[in-house]
Amino acid sequence: MAFRVEISPQAFGDLDSISAYIRHRGSFESAERWFNGIVAAIKTLRVAPQRCPLAAESRQLEAEVRLLLYGKRNRRYKIYFAVHKETVTIRVFHVRHWARRPADTDGGNVAQGEKSVPRSRGRPLGLAG
């Protein structure tokens, strides 16, 4: 079964902030390459999203939160998402650098990110099944 992949406004903001940081520290080309790569990785969630492990933050939620890692070595990013089987939708709601403190300890609450954004407001990636 192919899932529809949506990226929440918060996750798009995360992606935009990270790519702006990469652009500032490197170049437009490196930021563009990173952005295109992470979006391609997110699109792979369309098939078999259960291949990704449960996030540690999942214990605090009523919903199942999974984690996709993107990147290598010290340039790795965590992509938090939820699988909504009833609507056959993957909802990406937060992206952060892997070395940052856990989301529940620094004010960037992953749980609030998923619960506070209405599901219909995410941007689909054109991957309807």
C-alpha positions in Angstrom: 0.0 0.0 0.0 1.4 3.4 -0.9 0.9 6.2 1.6 0.3 9.9 0.9 3.2 12.0 2.4 2.4 15.4 3.9 4.8 17.9 5.4 3.4 20.1 8.1 4.0 23.9 8.2 6.2 23.4 11.2 8.3 20.8 9.4 8.6 23.1 6.3 9.7 25.9 8.6 12.3 23.5 10.1 13.6 22.6 6.6 13.7 26.3 5.6 15.7 27.3 8.7 18.2 24.5 8.3 18.7 25.2 4.6 19.2 28.9 5.4 21.8 28.0 7.9 23.6 25.7 5.4 23.4 28.5 2.8 24.8 31.0 5.2 27.7 28.7 6.3 28.4 27.2 2.9 26.7 28.0 -0.4 23.4 28.1 -2.1 24.4 25.0 -4.0 25.1 23.0 -0.9 21.8 24.2 0.7 19.9 23.2 -2.4 21.6 19.8 -2.6 20.8 19.2 1.1 17.1 20.3 0.7 16.6 18.1 -2.4 18.2 15.2 -0.7 16.1 15.4 2.5 12.9 15.8 0.5 13.8 12.7 -1.6 14.4 10.8 1.7 11.0 12.0 3.0 9.3 10.8 -0.2 10.7 7.2 0.5 8.3 7.1 3.4 5.5 6.5 0.9 6.4 2.8 0.9 7.0 0.8 4.1 7.2 3.7 6.7 7.2 1.0 9.4 10.9 0.3 8.5 11.7 3.3 10.6 12.0 2.9 14.4 9.8 4.4 16.9 11.1 7.7 18.3 12.0 7.8 22.0 9.5 10.7 22.3 6.7 8.3 21.1 6.3 7.1 24.7 4.9 10.5 25.7 2.3 10.5 23.0 -1.0 8.8 22.4 0.1 8.5 18.7 2.9 6.4 17.3 5.8 8.7 16.3 8.5 7.3 14.0 12.0 8.6 13.2 13.8 8.7 9.8 17.5 9.6 9.9 19.0 11.6 7.0 22.6 12.4 6.4 26.0 11.0 7.4 28.2 11.4 10.5 27.9 14.8 12.2 25.5 16.1 9.5 22.6 13.8 10.4 19.0 15.0 10.8 16.0 13.5 12.5 12.7 13.5 10.6 9.8 12.9 13.0 6.6 11.5 11.4 3.4 9.8 12.2 1.6 7.0 10.3 -2.1 7.5 10.0 -3.4 4.2 8.7 -7.0 5.2 8.6 -6.3 8.0 6.1 -3.3 6.2 4.5 -1.2 9.3 5.2 2.3 9.9 6.5 2.6 13.2 8.3 6.1 14.7 8.7 5.8 17.2 11.5 9.4 18.1 12.8 13.0 18.0 11.5 16.0 18.7 13.7 19.8 18.1 13.8 20.5 14.8 15.5 22.9 16.3 18.1 20.3 18.7 19.6 18.9 17.8 22.9 15.8 15.6 22.9 12.8 17.5 21.7 10.9 17.3 25.0 13.7 19.1 26.9 14.4 22.2 24.9 11.0 23.7 24.3 10.7 22.3 20.8 8.1 19.7 21.9 7.6 17.1 19.2 4.3 16.0 20.8 2.9 19.5 20.4 4.1 19.7 16.8 2.0 16.7 15.9 -1.1 17.5 18.0 -1.2 21.3 17.3 -1.2 21.2 13.5 -4.5 20.2 11.8 -3.8 17.3 9.5 -5.5 18.9 6.5 -3.0 21.9 6.5 0.1 19.9 5.5 1.5 20.1 2.1 1.3 16.9 0.2 4.3 15.9 -1.9 2.1 14.6 -4.7 2.5 11.0 -3.6 -1.1 9.9 -3.4 -1.4 6.1 -3.6 
